[in-house]
Amino acid sequence: MKTFSQTKADAEASAKWHVVDAAGAPLGRLATEVASLLRGKHKPTFTPHIDGGDFVVVINASQVTLSGKKMTQKKYYSHSGYPGGIKEVSAGKLLEDKPEMLIEKAVNGMIPRGALGHQIIKKLKVYAGGEHPHSAQKPETYNLHCMKAA
């Protein structure tokens, strides 16, 4: 018996679209599940060197939660490349101004670096509100495991 190795053609044929509602979900737990879907680790045909994951549409990004004092204490840094060009923004401010970027940064940190990672992260679509323009792809609703059943 030989070990199955997925090909690029197999991966493209099996790609699905998922809609994830981020309302009330903890940021880190949401990001781990989204990263797993993007990577394709939920499939029995997972192959580490092939992009066999699914497309993920995250809606209601502005309603994601952070526990503890992370809204004020967690900082995101960027640098322009010039002396004194470091910029700092808190997670609360980023959630207010660009909630999409908060989720993108969290998921991007859980995706492998390099060409494969760049290819995988392009399959992530994040929207602050409840509407998205991907209804033509017939996405399936994905229930997060991190959400408590009500």
Buried (B, 14 or more C-beta within 10 A) or exposed (E): EEEEEBEEEBBEEBBBBBBBBBEBBBBBBBBBBBBBBBBBEEBEBBBEEBBBBBBBBBBBBBBBBBEEEBBEEBEBEEEEEEEEEEEEBBBBBBBEEBBBBBBBBBBBEBBBEEEBBEEBBEBBBBBBEEEBEBEEBEBEEBEBEEBEEE
